[in-house]
Amino acid sequence: MTTSQISTLAGRGLSHAIKLKRWVGPGKPVTAKGVLKPSQLPAAAAALGVQVPAKVRTAADVPPIHWPWVAAEAAGLIEVGAAKAVACEVDGDPAQLWLTGLDAVLAAESHDRDRRGACTLCRAVLTAAADEAPLESVGDIVEEYEDAGTAYKSFRQTGQLPVEEAVALLTSFGALDGKKRLTPLGRWAHERFEARAPESVTPDLPAPELLARLAPLPEDEAWRLALRWFGDRRPVYGAAQLLYAAEYAAPVERVAAVDVVAGFGEEALPAWRNCLRHKNLRPHAMAALKSWGEGRGVDGAQRRWLITEYALAARARRGLEDAFHYVRDSGGLAVLEDSDHSGARELHRALTAANFRVRVQQLKISRTTGEWWRVLVPAGTTLGALHEIVRILAGHRGDELHEFEVDGARYSDPFHGLAEHRDEHEIRLSKVFPRPGNGLSYAYDLAQPWEYRITCEKLLEPDPGVRYPACVSVTDPELDRRLARLRMPQPWA
């Protein structure tokens, strides 16, 4: 099917999320956990044309309402605040919005550490439907997967594979029809699920196809898949193949290739030198070689080109808002205005039209010893920057191993090379704390850890009279000076 046909079908697959958006309108009250208050469920059910039980503990227990609610929030159709949710206008490909919404629901219905279980199970259900096999075969299909065990930790866990729940979810999204058969949208989704599967990557896979599979993944997952592809190849030869394919790829695929090749360190230097003659890879190569003491590095024009490149990759991976924060952190829209990257003009137009606003989060940082601080931080702050803030507040003088834990996923500085930890510089507080009440754990010096709990108390509008980050629980000029040295972009700028 054509891209436009898939987009049309995806719009229909999001119909319940869109109906919820219209019903939410200027605002509907929510609980501290960001779901509809039980008193709102009858009206929401009427808007969607679904039934709800007579007694409901929480909206999260009513899948026909909770699933489109989660999808609508993830796709940007609604924004959930501290006390209410409001409808939002969103500009994007309906197919990508549909997949984003589905992924969010699958993550919410997964209870394994990496939040993959529901995705693994739904992949097997789609495979059975694609093969016109009975649903009884789903268990056998799951057992062929590397992450088979996660499928049992999904939906309402009973010790058995919750196949019927997976079927209900896929049907509600339009991937299966009323007779549990694969729809054209479901076939498209199945292709995407297979492309993201760990065992789908072999050394025989063409390099351009590998890049397409690596592009949407977090860096740690991309690295594991890339190692499958490298197989017995010498790193320098595999790097040369990957970078050659990247020269003619989309920015997000090129950045994925650059990240993988960078992981091989000095062994890949000959491949980087070879890239100096390529137009799109030359700035990447000059930056990489400079880090090893070779060459003069990038000039101003190349720096602006790279900022645009990485912003486009951020948009493709995590959405337009993340691209906005990246550009803002790197000098603002003026960087795009002066960039000669082919994607700069369109990205500038999209960011200007989106008119994002930066809010401020009030965080409470508590140590297990009882000491605590209250700090105001722009919502675009990364976990990496939050680490520096905590280090200053707590008076930690070194830069020991540290980690954040957010909903079972762990983040740290990739420089430390901690296994199964994601990059703390690639996730922002706006994603970690989408609403007040959310919290995370932080540990500093993993040998003898100082343990902290960080909670988002409020979302605030920025104050032009305040320089952020700002500690509001302690009056200490020296502390203020040390926080000011972080030179973070100000939300009111």
Buried (B, 14 or more C-beta within 10 A) or exposed (E): EEEEEBBBBBBBBBBBBBBBBEBBEEEBEBBEEBBBEBEBBEEBBEBBEBEBEEEBEBBBBBBBBBBBBBBBBBBBBBBBBBEBBBBBEBEBEBBBBBBBBBBBBBBBBBBBBBBBBBBBBBBBBBBBBBEEEEBEEBBEBBEEBEBBBBBBBBBEEEEEBBBEBBBBBBBBBBBBEEEBEBBEBBBBBBEBBBBBBEEBBEEEBEBBBBBBBBBBBBBBBBBEBBEBBBEEBEBBEBBBBBBBBBBEBBBBBBBBBBBBBBBBEEBBBEBBBBBEEBEBBBBBBBBBBEEEEBBEBBEEEBBBBBBBBBBBBBBBBBBBBBBBBBBBBBBEBEBBEEBEBEBBEEBBEBBEEBEBEBBBBBBBBBBEEEEBBBBBBBBBBBBBBBBBBBBBBBEBEEBBBBBBBBEEBBBBBBEBEBEEBBBBBBBBBBBBBBBBBBBBEBBBEBEEBBEBBBBBBBBBEBEEEBBBBBBEEEEEEEBBEBBEEEEBBBBBE
